Structure formats: structure tokens, C-alpha cells
């Protein structure tokens, strides 16, 4: 690939080659006929929002509302109260935007029913982590484009299945790694890739852990909540509020701290920071070859994801990555001639983001101020530029081009996060083959690449 170019089409050529080893047939070389009519730039993309809780209301739907080439026409949730709240939010937002009463939203209690709606072109998937890959697969097979909240999957096997399904479908899937559409993260990656700190040697990723806690008391399932389907592929366990989400309001849900549904901060925020680190490291479509580390896990309460931790990883290019809450929340690249630190600064997605705890609002810093004042020249590496993640997704649907965070990229970032989690759990060094996506001579670790699926929520 041309060192000066990371255009969507050159990225696509790279993917064709790199995915061949994973038995992926490549990208369909066609332009859907309706792109020439319904999807012409003057037309809007009709969207269904699947999962209309905290992150959907404050981030995903919120970033679709301002767009004039997209319209949310349906909402879906397993909580009937949230379906009604979602309809109300969408109708009131568009009424205010258009200056007249609006009632153009259909509510669904099951995403399969939403996917049969032929008026819907694309879906936002803003569900708990354990539903991400399965819904994305069903959606692209139903002919829908997808915006998928990170992390890409609950397990590495699911992530591979999701990426393969997207490539086979020819649909546009954007991972919600919105740091790629934030200027300081792109600029930091460009500076590193263009040698402003010399040869890259190591990277520190600052991520917090989660606290112990959570009330384990069994409770009756609230009226209007399809808890059985909410559990999905995971084992059936009794309902309790701190395992799911608030019945009133949209505060931080308890499922984020339950290993049954995700791995905690290492995937929740790690999917952002490790992806951004990979951008600067030029390892977006591969992964580490060795991973080790340690963590504290709760010995009481309901929540059981990692707390305080430190993990390490070695890449084939010799770069070493360390991930820990001991570091400032962000990414620090160390090279032979200096360092660059990048973070969100004061930017938040929701009020409960860990960034709210930061005392340092620094979004970009370096060992020498001249480094971050540097201008990337016309003959140097210029990375994919996007001003907003959701808008980029819509633009790419219309123009039939790759988004800034395609499925394979999201899968690779999520895989790396899950590898770090496995190292915490197994408490020993792991040796990973990023081409075969298997551990070397380690049956116990390889069994962790997937989980049994509870019927009927099977991975097909």
C-alpha cells in the first residue's frame, strides 16, 4: 500500500488481502442499484434505533438528529417504557427541528420485527455488549447498514463472525470508535506515524477499573421488560436491578460491571484507547503476539469485572503496550526522540464517563512543544479524516465507500482488549497468532475465544 495514502479504497485493498487468511471472500465489487435512486445524495437514509437507553439517547440518536440526510423512523427496545420514551424523544426533537408537530416514529419490542421493515435502510445498535455482534450480523443479512456501538463483540469468535458477515454483505458498518473522528487523536497518530518522536518504542494506555458492589437481592422482573430476551445468548440468571439498567432514568447501567455481559473497562473504554493506540502504531489490522498482566477482581457483591490492573503486550514490530489505571486517562506514545500524549481532555460522551474524574484537561501534549506544532507535509502520511463518526457513516452509505471505523478494524481493537482481559484472568503470559486468531499451544486460552450460546440466541 502506498505509504502516503490511507484512502478508503486503499484500505479496502488491504483488507481483501489480509482477510484472505481468515477465509473471507473480500468485498463485493458492485454498487447497489438503489444507490442511484433512493440513496442519491439528495435523499435521506431512514434509520431504526435498536436499544434506546443511555448511550443511544445521549450520543447515537443525538448525533443523527442534526443530520439532514438521515432520519430516525423507528425505535426498538426490550423495555416497553424505553420504547415509549424513545418515540417521544424522536418525535419531540424533530418537531422542534421542523417547527411543526411530528409523529413519524414506529416502536418495536423485538429487533427482528424492525429488520423486516423495508422502509428502514440502516440501524443504530446501542444495546448491551453481549448483543452487539449478533444484531449486527442479523442486520447486514437483512440488507441494513449498521452503526455498531463498541466493543464489537462479547467474544473474539463472535467478532470474527461479525466482520466476515459484513464483508460478505457489502453493507456499510461503522464501529462507534468516535475518537477516530476527534482531531487530536488523528493528529497524534499522524505525528507518530511520520516519525516526529523518532522510532516508536512503547505506548502507555490509561484506563480506570470498576469498583466492587452491586445488590445481589433477587427481584421481580418489571412489567413490560423482556428480561429473558435481554439475557440473550448468556446463561439464565435471576433478575436484579443492578444486573440490568435503572427502571427510571438513564444512569450508568449495572450490566457494564458484570462479566456475563462484557469485560468491564478494558473493553468499554479500551475499545476506544487501544484502537487509537493502534492507529498511531500502524497495527490496526493485526494485534499483539504476547500478552501478560494482573488484576484485582471483586470478592463480594454482584459486579465482577476487573478493578485495579496492569497488563502488557508485545507486538511483532517490537513496540510494547502497557495498559493500566496508574496512567493518565489517554494514550502516551514514547519514541527514541520524545513522547506525545493524547486524550479527550474535557470532552464527554455521557455524564458518567470516566473522563469526568480527570483533573487535567490536556487533550494533546508532547515532550517538546515543537512536536505538536509540526505540520504534516503533502508528501507525508495523512490519515483518514472524519469530522463526526455518525455523519461519516451516513456519508459512506450514500457514497458507497469505507467508513473511518469499519468492521474488521473494530474487531481487531476489541480482540486486543479481550486478550488483555484473558491475561488478567489466566494470570500468565499468552502467545497469540493474530493471523490465525489462535493462541499457540494453549488449549485453555483457546477455549476462551468463544462462549456457549443459550438457545435460541445462537450464532449462525
C-alpha positions, 0 to 999 in steps of 0.5 A: 500500500502506498505509504502516503495514502490511507484512502478508503479504497486503499484500505479496502485493498488491504483488507481483501488481502489480509482477510484472505487468511481468515477465509473471507471472500473480500468485498463485493465489487458492485454498487447497489442499484438503489444507490442511484435512486433512493440513496442519491445524495439528495435523499435521506437514509431512514434509520431504526434505533435498536436499544434506546437507553443511555448511550443511544439517547445521549450520543447515537440518536443525538448525533443523527438528529442534526443530520439532514440526510438521515432520519430516525423512523423507528425505535426498538427496545426490550423495555416497553417504557424505553420504547415509549420514551424513545418515540417521544424523544424522536418525535419531540426533537424533530418537531422542534427541528421542523417547527411543526408537530411530528409523529413519524416514529414506529416502536418495536419490542423485538429487533427482528420485527424492525429488520423486516421493515423495508422502509428502514435502510440502516440501524443504530445498535446501542444495546448491551455488549453481549448483543452487539455482534449478533444484531449486527450480523442479523442486520447486514443479512437483512440488507441494513447498514449498521452503526455498531456501538463498541466493543464489537463483540462479547467474544473474539469468535463472535467478532470474527463472525461479525466482520466476515458477515459484513464483508460478505454483505457489502453493507456499510458498518461503522464501529462507534470508535468516535475518537477516530473522528476527534482531531487530536487523536488523528493528529497524534497518530499522524505525528507518530506515524511520520516519525516526529518522536523518532522510532516508536518504542512503547505506548502507555494506555490509561484506563480506570477499573470498576469498583466492587458492589452491586445488590445481589437481592433477587427481584421481580422482573418489571412489567413490560421488560423482556428480561429473558430476551435481554439475557440473550445468548448468556446463561439464565440468571435471576433478575436484579436491578443492578444486573440490568439498567435503572427502571427510571432514568438513564444512569450508568447501567449495572450490566457494564460491571458484570462479566456475563455481559462484557469485560468491564473497562478494558473493553468499554473504554479500551475499545476506544484507547487501544484502537487509537493506540493502534492507529498511531502504531500502524497495527490496526489490522493485526494485534499483539503476539504476547500478552501478560498482566494482573488484576484485582477482581471483586470478592463480594457483591454482584459486579465482577469485572476487573478493578485495579490492573496492569497488563502488557503486550508485545507486538511483532514490530517490537513496540510494547503496550502497557495498559493500566489505571496508574496512567493518565486517562489517554494514550502516551506514545514514547519514541527514541526522540520524545513522547506525545500524549493524547486524550479527550481532555474535557470532552464527554460522551455521557455524564458518567464517563470516566473522563469526568474524574480527570483533573487535567484537561490536556487533550494533546501534549508532547515532550517538546512543544515543537512536536505538536506544532509540526505540520504534516507535509503533502508528501507525508502520511495523512490519515483518514479524516472524519469530522463526526463518526455518525455523519461519516457513516451516513456519508459512506452509505450514500457514497458507497465507500469505507467508513473511518471505523469499519468492521474488521478494524473494530474487531481487531481493537476489541480482540486486543482488549479481550486478550488483555482481559484473558491475561488478567484472568489466566494470570500468565503470559499468552502467545497469540497468532493474530493471523490465525486468531489462535493462541499457540499451544494453549488449549485453555486460552483457546477455549476462551475465544468463544462462549456457549450460546443459550438457545435460541440466541445462537450464532449462525 
